[in-house]
């Protein structure tokens, strides 16, 4: 029988659980192990069967439930009100809908790369890296944060790397980077090619470069793609990515607010 939810104090226990679920638990690994956010877990006896991180200030939840019973225990521990659901497995959606009104804002698919060796780079021009001064432009083109709170995040990710970029006549025209990495996976993202420079192979070039950088560290490249982003879906199929599961960003309102 699954026990009540408990705060986790054993980081070794957490690390071993996340290692077992290395492909699907990268974001929560980053939140717990790198940024030291407190985690809560569900145990079956002494076995950890699910965990989550919640930020009371931002009313944000990240979850990884190993089975439906553990996931249900985690969900029903949330207080009433609105909670932002960060990188949520879509298989939990019917369960969350029993709690309250759910809004799915960004449906996506998680892909993993199956390459065992570096991909062939057909682009013959120079490929460089992003600089800290590029963060405001990267953030602006990302377009998912109107309050500019994520500029600091992009500065941190550019500093921690890896990143890939192409400049033409001193102008930054294409780039890609990472959202997080663990000892086992690297989450790629924010690939962009400036208008007027598309259909020149720049997007594919930075994608291959950032994938190869992850592979060189022994990490599996991962990527989220919105399920309506057909150009990106077509591109990643050419780069040896295969689907893992559907996920989403959204919110749930539990009870009356």
C-alpha positions as a LaTeX table, in Angstrom:
\begin{tabular}{lrrr}
\hline
Residue & $x$ (\AA) & $y$ (\AA) & $z$ (\AA) \\
\hline
Unk1 & 0.00 & 0.00 & 0.00 \\
Unk2 & 1.33 & 3.47 & $-0.93$ \\
Unk3 & 2.10 & 5.72 & 2.02 \\
Unk4 & 1.34 & 9.39 & 2.45 \\
Unk5 & 3.58 & 11.94 & 0.81 \\
Unk6 & 6.83 & 12.75 & 2.60 \\
Unk7 & 9.53 & 15.36 & 2.20 \\
Unk8 & 12.70 & 13.75 & 0.84 \\
Unk9 & 15.92 & 14.41 & 2.72 \\
Unk10 & 18.05 & 11.63 & 1.19 \\
Unk11 & 19.58 & 13.05 & $-1.99$ \\
Unk12 & 21.20 & 9.70 & $-2.77$ \\
Unk13 & 17.77 & 8.07 & $-2.76$ \\
Unk14 & 16.49 & 10.81 & $-5.06$ \\
Unk15 & 19.46 & 10.50 & $-7.42$ \\
Unk16 & 19.01 & 6.74 & $-7.76$ \\
Unk17 & 15.31 & 7.13 & $-8.54$ \\
Unk18 & 15.97 & 9.80 & $-11.16$ \\
Unk19 & 18.77 & 7.76 & $-12.71$ \\
Unk20 & 16.30 & 4.92 & $-13.23$ \\
Unk21 & 13.95 & 7.36 & $-15.01$ \\
Unk22 & 16.73 & 9.33 & $-16.70$ \\
Unk23 & 14.96 & 10.00 & $-20.00$ \\
Unk24 & 11.71 & 11.43 & $-18.64$ \\
Unk25 & 12.90 & 13.02 & $-15.39$ \\
Unk26 & 15.59 & 15.41 & $-16.64$ \\
Unk27 & 13.81 & 18.66 & $-15.73$ \\
Unk28 & 12.96 & 17.50 & $-12.23$ \\
Unk29 & 16.56 & 16.26 & $-11.76$ \\
Unk30 & 17.75 & 19.75 & $-12.63$ \\
Unk31 & 15.33 & 21.35 & $-10.18$ \\
Unk32 & 16.24 & 19.06 & $-7.28$ \\
Unk33 & 19.87 & 18.10 & $-7.76$ \\
Unk34 & 21.29 & 21.27 & $-9.35$ \\
Unk35 & 19.11 & 24.02 & $-7.88$ \\
Unk36 & 18.48 & 22.33 & $-4.50$ \\
Unk37 & 14.71 & 22.76 & $-4.56$ \\
Unk38 & 12.95 & 20.66 & $-1.91$ \\
Unk39 & 11.26 & 17.49 & $-3.14$ \\
Unk40 & 8.42 & 15.35 & $-1.83$ \\
Unk41 & 8.07 & 11.65 & $-2.50$ \\
Unk42 & 5.64 & 8.77 & $-2.28$ \\
Unk43 & 6.92 & 5.48 & $-0.86$ \\
Unk44 & 5.69 & 1.91 & $-1.09$ \\
Unk45 & 7.34 & 0.58 & 2.03 \\
Unk46 & 10.91 & 1.85 & 1.70 \\
Unk47 & 10.74 & 2.09 & $-2.10$ \\
Unk48 & 10.40 & 5.54 & $-3.66$ \\
Unk49 & 7.67 & 5.29 & $-6.31$ \\
Unk50 & 7.12 & 8.93 & $-7.28$ \\
Unk51 & 8.27 & 12.44 & $-6.49$ \\
Unk52 & 7.53 & 16.04 & $-7.24$ \\
Unk53 & 8.78 & 19.56 & $-6.74$ \\
Unk54 & 6.42 & 22.41 & $-5.97$ \\
Unk55 & 7.20 & 26.09 & $-5.81$ \\
Unk56 & 4.71 & 27.70 & $-3.46$ \\
Unk57 & 5.68 & 31.22 & $-4.54$ \\
Unk58 & 5.08 & 30.62 & $-8.24$ \\
Unk59 & 2.43 & 27.92 & $-7.65$ \\
Unk60 & 4.35 & 25.65 & $-10.01$ \\
Unk61 & 4.51 & 21.85 & $-9.95$ \\
Unk62 & 6.89 & 19.38 & $-11.59$ \\
Unk63 & 6.07 & 15.72 & $-11.13$ \\
Unk64 & 7.36 & 12.25 & $-11.85$ \\
Unk65 & 5.07 & 9.46 & $-10.70$ \\
Unk66 & 6.26 & 5.94 & $-11.33$ \\
Unk67 & 2.71 & 4.53 & $-11.29$ \\
Unk68 & $-0.86$ & 5.79 & $-11.18$ \\
Unk69 & $-1.24$ & 5.19 & $-7.44$ \\
Unk70 & 1.86 & 7.30 & $-6.68$ \\
Unk71 & 0.76 & 10.02 & $-9.10$ \\
Unk72 & $-2.69$ & 10.16 & $-7.50$ \\
Unk73 & $-1.15$ & 10.57 & $-4.05$ \\
Unk74 & 1.02 & 13.42 & $-5.32$ \\
Unk75 & $-1.86$ & 15.22 & $-7.03$ \\
Unk76 & $-4.22$ & 14.99 & $-4.08$ \\
Unk77 & $-1.60$ & 16.54 & $-1.79$ \\
Unk78 & $-1.91$ & 19.89 & $-3.60$ \\
Unk79 & $-3.73$ & 22.73 & $-1.90$ \\
Unk80 & $-6.72$ & 24.44 & $-3.46$ \\
Unk81 & $-6.09$ & 27.17 & $-5.99$ \\
Unk82 & $-4.35$ & 27.53 & $-9.33$ \\
Unk83 & $-1.18$ & 25.54 & $-10.01$ \\
Unk84 & 1.05 & 25.80 & $-13.06$ \\
Unk85 & 1.92 & 22.39 & $-14.48$ \\
Unk86 & 5.48 & 22.32 & $-15.79$ \\
Unk87 & 6.55 & 19.70 & $-18.35$ \\
Unk88 & 3.73 & 17.33 & $-17.36$ \\
Unk89 & 3.31 & 13.82 & $-18.81$ \\
Unk90 & 0.05 & 13.86 & $-20.77$ \\
Unk91 & $-0.86$ & 10.42 & $-19.46$ \\
Unk92 & $-1.67$ & 12.14 & $-16.15$ \\
Unk93 & $-4.17$ & 14.50 & $-17.77$ \\
Unk94 & $-7.32$ & 12.41 & $-17.06$ \\
Unk95 & $-6.24$ & 12.14 & $-13.42$ \\
Unk96 & $-5.59$ & 15.87 & $-13.08$ \\
Unk97 & $-8.98$ & 16.62 & $-14.63$ \\
Unk98 & $-10.62$ & 14.90 & $-11.64$ \\
Unk99 & $-9.13$ & 17.59 & $-9.39$ \\
Unk100 & $-10.40$ & 20.68 & $-11.19$ \\
Unk101 & $-10.39$ & 22.74 & $-14.35$ \\
Unk102 & $-7.32$ & 22.05 & $-16.50$ \\
Unk103 & $-5.87$ & 24.29 & $-19.20$ \\
Unk104 & $-3.42$ & 22.71 & $-21.65$ \\
Unk105 & $-1.46$ & 25.65 & $-23.04$ \\
Unk106 & 1.55 & 24.04 & $-24.70$ \\
Unk107 & 1.06 & 20.42 & $-25.82$ \\
Unk108 & 4.34 & 18.87 & $-26.90$ \\
Unk109 & 6.10 & 15.60 & $-27.63$ \\
Unk110 & 9.32 & 14.50 & $-25.93$ \\
Unk111 & 11.86 & 12.92 & $-28.30$ \\
Unk112 & 15.15 & 11.17 & $-27.63$ \\
Unk113 & 18.01 & 10.76 & $-30.05$ \\
Unk114 & 19.01 & 7.21 & $-30.98$ \\
Unk115 & 22.37 & 8.07 & $-32.59$ \\
Unk116 & 25.30 & 6.00 & $-31.35$ \\
Unk117 & 27.95 & 8.09 & $-33.09$ \\
Unk118 & 28.28 & 11.74 & $-34.22$ \\
Unk119 & 25.93 & 12.87 & $-36.95$ \\
Unk120 & 27.39 & 13.93 & $-40.29$ \\
Unk121 & 27.81 & 17.70 & $-40.52$ \\
Unk122 & 27.17 & 18.86 & $-44.09$ \\
Unk123 & 27.58 & 22.56 & $-43.36$ \\
Unk124 & 31.10 & 23.67 & $-44.27$ \\
Unk125 & 31.05 & 27.17 & $-42.80$ \\
Unk126 & 32.26 & 28.15 & $-39.32$ \\
Unk127 & 30.05 & 27.36 & $-36.33$ \\
Unk128 & 30.66 & 29.34 & $-33.16$ \\
Unk129 & 28.91 & 29.61 & $-29.77$ \\
Unk130 & 26.51 & 32.08 & $-28.19$ \\
Unk131 & 27.87 & 34.90 & $-26.03$ \\
Unk132 & 26.28 & 36.28 & $-22.85$ \\
Unk133 & 25.48 & 39.46 & $-24.76$ \\
Unk134 & 23.27 & 37.39 & $-27.09$ \\
Unk135 & 20.87 & 36.43 & $-24.28$ \\
Unk136 & 18.37 & 39.31 & $-24.81$ \\
Unk137 & 18.04 & 38.47 & $-28.53$ \\
Unk138 & 17.71 & 34.74 & $-27.82$ \\
Unk139 & 15.02 & 35.54 & $-25.26$ \\
Unk140 & 13.18 & 37.87 & $-27.62$ \\
Unk141 & 13.06 & 35.31 & $-30.42$ \\
Unk142 & 12.03 & 32.59 & $-27.94$ \\
Unk143 & 8.84 & 34.57 & $-27.44$ \\
Unk144 & 7.32 & 32.65 & $-24.52$ \\
Unk145 & 8.05 & 35.12 & $-21.70$ \\
Unk146 & 6.54 & 38.60 & $-21.83$ \\
Unk147 & 7.98 & 39.72 & $-18.49$ \\
Unk148 & 11.67 & 39.16 & $-19.41$ \\
Unk149 & 12.17 & 36.97 & $-16.35$ \\
Unk150 & 13.81 & 34.32 & $-18.53$ \\
Unk151 & 16.66 & 36.58 & $-19.74$ \\
Unk152 & 18.66 & 35.58 & $-16.67$ \\
Unk153 & 17.90 & 31.92 & $-17.43$ \\
Unk154 & 19.29 & 32.23 & $-20.95$ \\
Unk155 & 22.41 & 33.95 & $-19.64$ \\
Unk156 & 22.92 & 31.05 & $-17.25$ \\
Unk157 & 22.36 & 28.44 & $-19.95$ \\
Unk158 & 24.73 & 30.22 & $-22.37$ \\
Unk159 & 27.39 & 30.31 & $-19.65$ \\
Unk160 & 26.89 & 26.65 & $-18.73$ \\
Unk161 & 26.56 & 25.53 & $-22.34$ \\
Unk162 & 26.81 & 23.96 & $-24.72$ \\
Unk163 & 25.52 & 26.26 & $-27.44$ \\
Unk164 & 25.92 & 26.49 & $-31.22$ \\
Unk165 & 25.65 & 29.57 & $-33.43$ \\
Unk166 & 26.28 & 30.84 & $-36.95$ \\
Unk167 & 27.27 & 34.40 & $-37.77$ \\
Unk168 & 27.19 & 35.89 & $-41.27$ \\
Unk169 & 29.19 & 39.11 & $-41.76$ \\
Unk170 & 29.26 & 39.58 & $-37.99$ \\
Unk171 & 25.50 & 39.13 & $-37.60$ \\
Unk172 & 24.07 & 36.32 & $-35.47$ \\
Unk173 & 21.67 & 34.47 & $-37.79$ \\
Unk174 & 21.11 & 31.01 & $-36.25$ \\
Unk175 & 21.56 & 29.34 & $-32.88$ \\
Unk176 & 20.62 & 26.47 & $-30.58$ \\
Unk177 & 21.31 & 25.68 & $-26.93$ \\
Unk178 & 20.17 & 23.61 & $-23.99$ \\
Unk179 & 17.53 & 23.93 & $-21.28$ \\
Unk180 & 19.22 & 21.56 & $-18.87$ \\
Unk181 & 21.52 & 18.57 & $-18.64$ \\
Unk182 & 22.04 & 15.69 & $-16.26$ \\
Unk183 & 24.82 & 13.10 & $-16.17$ \\
Unk184 & 22.77 & 11.08 & $-18.69$ \\
Unk185 & 20.79 & 13.44 & $-20.94$ \\
Unk186 & 20.94 & 16.91 & $-22.48$ \\
Unk187 & 17.69 & 18.76 & $-23.20$ \\
Unk188 & 18.17 & 20.74 & $-26.41$ \\
Unk189 & 16.11 & 23.77 & $-27.30$ \\
Unk190 & 15.48 & 27.33 & $-28.49$ \\
Unk191 & 16.76 & 26.62 & $-32.00$ \\
Unk192 & 16.13 & 29.65 & $-34.19$ \\
Unk193 & 17.05 & 30.99 & $-37.63$ \\
Unk194 & 16.52 & 34.68 & $-38.36$ \\
Unk195 & 14.15 & 35.67 & $-41.14$ \\
Unk196 & 16.00 & 36.36 & $-44.36$ \\
Unk197 & 18.50 & 33.60 & $-43.59$ \\
Unk198 & 16.24 & 30.59 & $-43.72$ \\
Unk199 & 16.43 & 27.74 & $-46.23$ \\
Unk200 & 20.21 & 27.95 & $-46.20$ \\
Unk201 & 20.77 & 24.91 & $-43.99$ \\
Unk202 & 21.68 & 26.97 & $-40.92$ \\
Unk203 & 19.03 & 25.41 & $-38.70$ \\
Unk204 & 20.13 & 21.89 & $-39.57$ \\
Unk205 & 23.78 & 22.90 & $-39.08$ \\
Unk206 & 23.35 & 24.20 & $-35.52$ \\
Unk207 & 21.07 & 21.26 & $-34.70$ \\
Unk208 & 23.68 & 18.71 & $-35.80$ \\
Unk209 & 26.40 & 20.63 & $-33.94$ \\
Unk210 & 24.53 & 20.81 & $-30.62$ \\
Unk211 & 23.51 & 17.13 & $-30.89$ \\
Unk212 & 27.12 & 16.10 & $-31.48$ \\
Unk213 & 28.27 & 18.17 & $-28.49$ \\
Unk214 & 25.82 & 16.28 & $-26.27$ \\
Unk215 & 26.87 & 12.91 & $-27.70$ \\
Unk216 & 30.54 & 13.76 & $-27.12$ \\
Unk217 & 29.78 & 14.01 & $-23.39$ \\
Unk218 & 28.10 & 10.61 & $-23.38$ \\
Unk219 & 24.65 & 12.15 & $-22.93$ \\
Unk220 & 21.48 & 11.29 & $-24.83$ \\
Unk221 & 20.08 & 14.37 & $-26.64$ \\
Unk222 & 16.42 & 15.10 & $-25.87$ \\
Unk223 & 14.08 & 17.66 & $-27.35$ \\
Unk224 & 10.50 & 18.85 & $-26.82$ \\
Unk225 & 8.57 & 19.89 & $-29.93$ \\
Unk226 & 5.09 & 21.43 & $-29.88$ \\
Unk227 & 2.77 & 19.00 & $-31.63$ \\
Unk228 & 1.72 & 21.67 & $-34.16$ \\
Unk229 & 5.29 & 22.72 & $-35.04$ \\
Unk230 & 5.41 & 20.70 & $-38.25$ \\
Unk231 & 8.70 & 22.12 & $-39.63$ \\
Unk232 & 10.53 & 21.12 & $-36.43$ \\
Unk233 & 8.81 & 17.73 & $-36.35$ \\
Unk234 & 10.01 & 17.09 & $-39.90$ \\
Unk235 & 13.55 & 18.23 & $-39.06$ \\
Unk236 & 14.05 & 16.05 & $-36.00$ \\
Unk237 & 12.98 & 12.94 & $-37.90$ \\
Unk238 & 16.02 & 13.52 & $-40.13$ \\
Unk239 & 18.23 & 13.80 & $-37.02$ \\
Unk240 & 17.51 & 10.33 & $-35.58$ \\
Unk241 & 15.02 & 11.44 & $-32.93$ \\
Unk242 & 12.24 & 9.07 & $-31.88$ \\
Unk243 & 9.16 & 9.91 & $-29.75$ \\
Unk244 & 9.13 & 9.01 & $-26.06$ \\
Unk245 & 5.84 & 10.42 & $-24.76$ \\
Unk246 & 3.43 & 13.33 & $-24.99$ \\
Unk247 & 3.82 & 16.12 & $-22.43$ \\
Unk248 & 2.32 & 19.54 & $-21.80$ \\
Unk249 & 2.64 & 22.85 & $-20.00$ \\
Unk250 & $-0.55$ & 24.24 & $-18.53$ \\
Unk251 & $-2.44$ & 24.80 & $-15.30$ \\
Unk252 & $-5.11$ & 23.36 & $-13.06$ \\
Unk253 & $-7.52$ & 25.15 & $-10.74$ \\
Unk254 & $-8.29$ & 22.96 & $-7.73$ \\
Unk255 & $-11.46$ & 23.81 & $-5.85$ \\
Unk256 & $-12.75$ & 27.37 & $-5.57$ \\
Unk257 & $-10.25$ & 30.24 & $-5.73$ \\
\hline
\end{tabular}
